Amino acid sequence: MNAEWVGAVGAGGFFLLLIVIVWQIAATWRARMLAAREEQYRQLSAKYAQLLEDNVELHRRTLEELTQTRTSLTSMEKMMREID
């Protein structure tokens, strides 16, 4: 009877050890996945920031070209008025 208790406690301890090992492996895997996701978010954020900067630069260039076009148009209108 005593040997049965020792075997049952030993088996219970073994299964408890396996549960703890599996639990730790799952926790480690989850932590790695979260870290990888966070890195992907960082990369996406950096890409978005770069695209935003590019968009702002394009907007600035467009405004400069529009200003130059208005200046040219104003100059042409003035010349045409002088010709009349």
VOPAGU-2260 file (C-alpha; in pm, 1 decimal, decimal comma):
REM VOPAGU-2260
SITE   aa  ch    i         X         Y         Z
SITE  MET   A    0       0,0       0,0       0,0
SITE  ASN   A    1     285,8     237,0      81,9
SITE  ALA   A    2     446,4     172,0    -256,7
SITE  GLU   A    3     120,9     260,8    -429,0
SITE  TRP   A    4     116,7     600,7    -258,2
SITE  VAL   A    5     475,9     664,8    -354,2
SITE  GLY   A    6     396,9     573,8    -717,0
SITE  ALA   A    7      85,0     791,7    -722,4
SITE  VAL   A    8     268,8    1088,2    -571,0
SITE  GLY   A    9     560,2    1032,4    -810,8
SITE  ALA   A   10     324,7    1018,7   -1113,0
SITE  GLY   A   11     137,9    1325,0    -990,0
SITE  GLY   A   12     464,1    1513,5    -946,1
SITE  PHE   A   13     580,7    1407,2   -1292,0
SITE  PHE   A   14     256,3    1528,5   -1453,4
SITE  LEU   A   15     273,0    1850,4   -1253,4
SITE  LEU   A   16     628,4    1902,9   -1381,9
SITE  LEU   A   17     511,3    1842,8   -1739,3
SITE  ILE   A   18     227,6    2093,1   -1694,5
SITE  VAL   A   19     469,3    2357,2   -1562,7
SITE  ILE   A   20     711,8    2295,6   -1850,5
SITE  VAL   A   21     435,4    2321,5   -2112,9
SITE  TRP   A   22     299,3    2633,4   -1940,9
SITE  GLN   A   23     642,1    2799,3   -1947,8
SITE  ILE   A   24     699,6    2707,6   -2311,4
SITE  ALA   A   25     361,3    2859,9   -2401,1
SITE  ALA   A   26     436,8    3174,5   -2201,3
SITE  THR   A   27     776,0    3211,5   -2373,7
SITE  TRP   A   28     620,3    3159,6   -2716,5
SITE  ARG   A   29     352,3    3418,5   -2641,0
SITE  ALA   A   30     612,0    3670,7   -2525,2
SITE  ARG   A   31     810,5    3620,4   -2846,5
SITE  MET   A   32     499,1    3667,1   -3057,8
SITE  LEU   A   33     412,7    3989,0   -2874,4
SITE  ALA   A   34     766,9    4118,7   -2920,5
SITE  ALA   A   35     756,0    4035,6   -3292,6
SITE  ARG   A   36     419,5    4211,2   -3327,8
SITE  GLU   A   37     554,7    4516,1   -3146,6
SITE  GLU   A   38     851,2    4527,2   -3386,3
SITE  GLN   A   39     613,8    4508,4   -3683,2
SITE  TYR   A   40     414,9    4799,2   -3538,0
SITE  ARG   A   41     736,3    4999,5   -3499,7
SITE  GLN   A   42     830,0    4933,2   -3862,2
SITE  LEU   A   43     481,8    5023,6   -3979,9
SITE  SER   A   44     492,0    5342,8   -3775,6
SITE  ALA   A   45     830,3    5438,3   -3922,3
SITE  LYS   A   46     702,8    5370,6   -4274,1
SITE  TYR   A   47     392,6    5580,1   -4208,0
SITE  ALA   A   48     605,8    5865,8   -4075,8
SITE  GLN   A   49     822,8    5853,5   -4389,2
SITE  LEU   A   50     517,6    5852,6   -4615,8
SITE  LEU   A   51     375,0    6146,0   -4423,9
SITE  GLU   A   52     699,8    6340,7   -4467,1
SITE  ASP   A   53     698,8    6260,1   -4839,6
SITE  ASN   A   54     338,8    6376,1   -4865,4
SITE  VAL   A   55     416,5    6703,1   -4686,7
SITE  GLU   A   56     709,8    6761,4   -4924,1
SITE  LEU   A   57     489,6    6694,1   -5226,6
SITE  HIS   A   58     229,9    6935,1   -5091,9
SITE  ARG   A   59     496,5    7201,7   -5040,6
SITE  ARG   A   60     625,8    7157,3   -5395,9
SITE  THR   A   61     273,9    7176,6   -5536,2
SITE  LEU   A   62     211,2    7500,4   -5349,5
SITE  GLU   A   63     537,3    7645,1   -5480,6
SITE  GLU   A   64     447,3    7551,6   -5837,1
SITE  LEU   A   65      98,6    7695,1   -5795,7
SITE  THR   A   66     245,2    8018,6   -5661,6
SITE  GLN   A   67     483,7    8038,8   -5956,1
SITE  THR   A   68     197,6    7972,8   -6196,9
SITE  ARG   A   69     -12,5    8248,3   -6039,3
SITE  THR   A   70     282,3    8487,0   -6059,3
SITE  SER   A   71     334,1    8403,5   -6426,7
SITE  LEU   A   72     -34,3    8438,0   -6500,7
SITE  THR   A   73     -49,2    8773,1   -6324,5
SITE  SER   A   74     253,8    8888,4   -6522,2
SITE  MET   A   75      96,0    8776,3   -6849,6
SITE  GLU   A   76    -230,3    8953,6   -6765,8
SITE  LYS   A   77     -36,9    9270,1   -6689,2
SITE  MET   A   78     149,4    9247,4   -7021,4
SITE  MET   A   79    -174,5    9190,4   -7210,7
SITE  ARG   A   80    -335,1    9494,6   -7045,1
SITE  GLU   A   81     -34,2    9706,8   -7143,9
SITE  ILE   A   82     -63,3    9589,9   -7504,0
SITE  ASP   A   83    -429,7    9690,7   -7520,2
